[in-house]
Amino acid sequence: MWLKSQIESLTERVNEIQAIISSDNQAIFVTPGSFTFNVPSGVTSVTVQCQGAGGSGAGVWERHGDWGAGAGGGSGAYAKAIIAVTPNSGIPVTIGAGGASVSGEALGIAGGTTSFGSYITCTGGGGGGGGRGPDHAEGGTRLWRGSLEPLPIGIPRL
């Protein structure tokens, strides 16, 4: 019960902070969910960094006394861009959640997609594959104003 109340308290605090524009003119969204970025008066462009959530790793397997670990989850796609915006408008922001943990021999679960309006969409990383055979995790892809381009794991490109 104590731990649950501490987590709820921290979650409330994060929610309070995430959309506050700080003294260096940044708005930071970190909690998974849907939000609105309110463009301040006089602002006509913003620099946006977008990161899809990572996928979870696969579970552990056991066969006839042999144990093995599943693959780790893939990283989410990343993009950074300067975007023209309209002052005093609202832009929807979606923050993807990381892939949920798994148990037993389950495959990992993909991470959620993060987006900034219709300007940038970064998919989450793939869930980890099984501990045997060719299974592996896939990285995310980014949707950049309508063109789909694969993004290698761990190598951001713009």
PEFEN-V409600 format. One record per pair of residues at least 4 apart in sequence whose C-alpha atoms are under 6 Angstrom apart, sorted by sequence separation. I is the first residue (numbers start at 1). GAP is how many residues later the second one is. If there is no record, write none. Layout:
BEGIN
I&GAP  I&GAP
END
This chain:
BEGIN
14&4  21&4  22&4  62&4  116&4  143&4  21&5  62&5  115&5  130&5  143&5  21&6  61&6  115&6  129&6  20&7  61&7  114&7  129&7  19&8  60&8  114&8  128&8  129&8  19&9  60&9  113&9  128&9  141&9  18&10  19&10  60&10  99&10  113&10  127&10  141&10  18&11  59&11  99&11  113&11  126&11  58&12  99&12  112&12  126&12  58&13  98&13  111&13  126&13  57&14  97&14  111&14  125&14  139&14  57&15  97&15  110&15  125&15  57&16  96&16  110&16  124&16  56&17  96&17  110&17  123&17  55&18  96&18  109&18  123&18  55&19  95&19  108&19  54&20  94&20  108&20  122&20  54&21  94&21  107&21  121&21  54&22  93&22  107&22  121&22  53&23  93&23  107&23  52&24  93&24  120&24  52&25  92&25  51&26  91&26  119&26  51&27  50&28  50&29  49&30  49&31  48&32  48&33  47&34  47&35  46&36  46&37  45&38  45&39  44&40  45&40  44&41  44&42  44&43  53&43  55&43  56&43  59&43  43&44  53&44  54&44  55&44  59&44  60&44  61&44  42&45  53&45  56&45  59&45  60&45  77&45  41&46  59&46  77&46  40&47  41&47  59&47  39&48  40&48  58&48  76&48  39&49  58&49  76&49  39&50  58&50  75&50  38&51  57&51  74&51  38&52  56&52  74&52  37&53  56&53  73&53  36&54  37&54  55&54  73&54  36&55  55&55  73&55  36&56  55&56  72&56  35&57  36&57  54&57  71&57  35&58  53&58  71&58  34&59  53&59  70&59  34&60  70&60  33&61  52&61  70&61  33&62  52&62  69&62  32&63  68&63  74&63  76&63  77&63  32&64  73&64  74&64  75&64  76&64  77&64  32&65  71&65  74&65  77&65  52&70  54&70  55&70  57&70  58&70  52&71  53&71  54&71  55&71  56&71  57&71  58&71  52&72  55&72  58&72  78&78
END
